[in-house]
Amino acid sequence: MKKVLLEVKNEVAWLTINRPEKRNAIDYDVMELFNEMLTIAEERTDVKALVVTGNGTEAFCSGGDLSVFHEIYTKVDAEKMLNKMANVLLRLFFFPKPTIAYLNGTAVGGGCEIATACDFRIAAKNVKLGFIQGKLGITTGWGGSTYLLERINRNEAIQLLMAAEVFDTEKALRVGFVDYIYDNAELYNWLSRFTKQDLGVLLAYKRRYSDKYDKELIHNRVLAEIDNCSSLWETPEHHDAVARFINK
Ligand SMILES: CC[C@H](C(=O)O)C(=O)SCCNC(=O)CCNC(=O)[C@H](O)C(C)(C)COP(=O)(O)OP(=O)(O)OC[C@H]1O[C@@H](n2cnc3c(N)ncnc32)[C@H](O)[C@@H]1OP(=O)(O)O
């Protein structure tokens, strides 16, 4: 079964991370397929918006696949992995069509980073969220803190990052991390208000939306984030925390 699925329904491309047995954790295959699906969604003229979601009802995405990435020890090797997914999320952040993270379930760690790279975050009820990287002795490393500081109030953003806590949809709504709490039908109705316009209209407004950002500046901030994360990656605190999860 493919680890990432892409389906176009009602002029909306649904990119689904398809590893429910691992709470939709991200490994190298997912990174490659995610990028390939972005290309398809970008190039298809019958696609007016992109929804990123997770398969199943348990999780949107549980972040990096610890059973794979726990073998990464050095800063140099960590940078290689982090850059791979950071480049995918930078592309998602500047995607030319409206992007929506549909939080169908738990989103933690890099899962929250993927959601933050999307223009909108819409959650199902009772979803748990958390930038929990700090509990593993690292920071975000795929661009998540760079994007979070652009998406919500900076003081709310830095608290979510430093606390590394799991929080609920009510708090996410309150701090502006989640835009709406919708079920599938409500999401479809909300999306249809936009997809009834011509693609050219949506492309033009998304250019205005993205024009706010200096792409080189954002990229440099992501590179600084990767430098922070990869330096912390080498610490015993990080390796011990990951080992505790692997050996749980
Ligand atoms: C730059 C990004 C950064 C990085 O890549 O390093 C990160 O993303 S750091 C954060 C990495 N993610 C985590 O630390 C989350 C770990 N997972 C959990 O905390 C829980 O699994 C949770 C809350 C997501 C779901 O809990 P639940 O009780 O519903 O499920 P289980 O814990 O029993 O997990 C089921 C099954 O999935 C495997 N699993 C879950 N998450 C991961 C993961 N991130 N990597 C690898 N495998 C994962 C878990 O081991 C279980 O497998 P099983 O074989 O059934 O034991």
The ligand as an SDF file (V2000), in Angstrom:
LIG
                    3D

 56 58  0  0  0  0  0  0  0  0999 V2000
   11.7590   17.4520   12.9670 C   0  0  0  0  0  0  0  0  0  0  0  0
   10.5830   16.6500   13.3970 C   0  0  0  0  0  0  0  0  0  0  0  0
   10.9640   15.7800   14.5270 C   0  0  0  0  0  0  0  0  0  0  0  0
   11.8350   14.6530   14.0600 C   0  0  0  0  0  0  0  0  0  0  0  0
   11.5890   14.1130   12.9840 O   0  0  0  0  0  0  0  0  0  0  0  0
   12.6900   14.2480   14.8480 O   0  0  0  0  0  0  0  0  0  0  0  0
    9.8110   15.1480   15.1850 C   0  0  0  0  0  0  0  0  0  0  0  0
    8.7590   14.9000   14.6290 O   0  0  0  0  0  0  0  0  0  0  0  0
   10.0750   14.8090   16.8500 S   0  0  0  0  0  0  0  0  0  0  0  0
    8.5620   14.0510   17.3630 C   0  0  0  0  0  0  0  0  0  0  0  0
    8.5470   12.6220   16.9470 C   0  0  0  0  0  0  0  0  0  0  0  0
    7.2560   12.0410   17.3050 N   0  0  0  0  0  0  0  0  0  0  0  0
    6.9640   11.6200   18.5540 C   0  0  0  0  0  0  0  0  0  0  0  0
    7.7580   11.6950   19.4770 O   0  0  0  0  0  0  0  0  0  0  0  0
    5.6030   11.0280   18.7730 C   0  0  0  0  0  0  0  0  0  0  0  0
    5.7130    9.5840   19.1600 C   0  0  0  0  0  0  0  0  0  0  0  0
    4.4190    8.9460   19.2310 N   0  0  0  0  0  0  0  0  0  0  0  0
    3.5600    9.1750   20.2610 C   0  0  0  0  0  0  0  0  0  0  0  0
    3.7750    9.9860   21.1400 O   0  0  0  0  0  0  0  0  0  0  0  0
    2.2750    8.3880   20.2260 C   0  0  0  0  0  0  0  0  0  0  0  0
    2.4660    7.2910   19.3520 O   0  0  0  0  0  0  0  0  0  0  0  0
    1.0710    9.1980   19.7210 C   0  0  0  0  0  0  0  0  0  0  0  0
    0.6760   10.2440   20.7680 C   0  0  0  0  0  0  0  0  0  0  0  0
    1.3810    9.8550   18.3970 C   0  0  0  0  0  0  0  0  0  0  0  0
   -0.1160    8.2200   19.5200 C   0  0  0  0  0  0  0  0  0  0  0  0
   -0.3080    7.4690   20.6960 O   0  0  0  0  0  0  0  0  0  0  0  0
   -1.2290    6.1500   20.6310 P   0  0  0  0  0  0  0  0  0  0  0  0
   -1.3040    5.6200   22.0140 O   0  0  0  0  0  0  0  0  0  0  0  0
   -2.4720    6.4410   19.8760 O   0  0  0  0  0  0  0  0  0  0  0  0
   -0.4000    5.1220   19.7270 O   0  0  0  0  0  0  0  0  0  0  0  0
    0.9180    4.3140   20.1260 P   0  0  0  0  0  0  0  0  0  0  0  0
    1.8680    5.1750   20.8710 O   0  0  0  0  0  0  0  0  0  0  0  0
    0.5230    3.0180   20.7250 O   0  0  0  0  0  0  0  0  0  0  0  0
    1.5680    4.0570   18.6910 O   0  0  0  0  0  0  0  0  0  0  0  0
    0.9630    3.1530   17.7750 C   0  0  0  0  0  0  0  0  0  0  0  0
    2.0850    2.5760   16.9510 C   0  0  0  0  0  0  0  0  0  0  0  0
    2.6510    3.6500   16.1540 O   0  0  0  0  0  0  0  0  0  0  0  0
    4.0290    3.7580   16.4370 C   0  0  0  0  0  0  0  0  0  0  0  0
    4.4150    5.1760   16.3600 N   0  0  0  0  0  0  0  0  0  0  0  0
    3.7010    6.2210   16.7970 C   0  0  0  0  0  0  0  0  0  0  0  0
    4.3620    7.3820   16.5740 N   0  0  0  0  0  0  0  0  0  0  0  0
    5.5320    7.0300   15.9620 C   0  0  0  0  0  0  0  0  0  0  0  0
    6.6500    7.7550   15.4640 C   0  0  0  0  0  0  0  0  0  0  0  0
    6.7120    9.1050   15.5050 N   0  0  0  0  0  0  0  0  0  0  0  0
    7.6810    7.0710   14.9210 N   0  0  0  0  0  0  0  0  0  0  0  0
    7.6280    5.7000   14.8440 C   0  0  0  0  0  0  0  0  0  0  0  0
    6.5980    4.9340   15.2810 N   0  0  0  0  0  0  0  0  0  0  0  0
    5.5670    5.6210   15.8270 C   0  0  0  0  0  0  0  0  0  0  0  0
    4.2090    3.1950   17.8340 C   0  0  0  0  0  0  0  0  0  0  0  0
    5.5370    2.7950   18.0410 O   0  0  0  0  0  0  0  0  0  0  0  0
    3.2290    2.0490   17.7980 C   0  0  0  0  0  0  0  0  0  0  0  0
    3.8330    0.9890   17.0810 O   0  0  0  0  0  0  0  0  0  0  0  0
    3.7530   -0.5090   17.6280 P   0  0  0  0  0  0  0  0  0  0  0  0
    4.5810   -1.2970   16.6760 O   0  0  0  0  0  0  0  0  0  0  0  0
    2.2830   -0.8400   17.6050 O   0  0  0  0  0  0  0  0  0  0  0  0
    4.3070   -0.4360   19.0350 O   0  0  0  0  0  0  0  0  0  0  0  0
  1  2  1  0
  2  3  1  0
  3  4  1  0
  3  7  1  0
  4  5  2  0
  4  6  1  0
  7  8  2  0
  7  9  1  0
  9 10  1  0
 10 11  1  0
 11 12  1  0
 12 13  1  0
 13 14  2  0
 13 15  1  0
 15 16  1  0
 16 17  1  0
 17 18  1  0
 18 19  2  0
 18 20  1  0
 20 21  1  0
 20 22  1  0
 22 23  1  0
 22 24  1  0
 22 25  1  0
 25 26  1  0
 26 27  1  0
 27 28  2  0
 27 29  1  0
 27 30  1  0
 30 31  1  0
 31 32  2  0
 31 33  1  0
 31 34  1  0
 34 35  1  0
 35 36  1  0
 36 37  1  0
 36 51  1  0
 37 38  1  0
 38 39  1  0
 38 49  1  0
 39 40  1  0
 39 48  1  0
 40 41  2  0
 41 42  1  0
 42 43  1  0
 42 48  2  0
 43 44  1  0
 43 45  2  0
 45 46  1  0
 46 47  2  0
 47 48  1  0
 49 50  1  0
 49 51  1  0
 51 52  1  0
 52 53  1  0
 53 54  2  0
 53 55  1  0
 53 56  1  0
M  END
$$$$
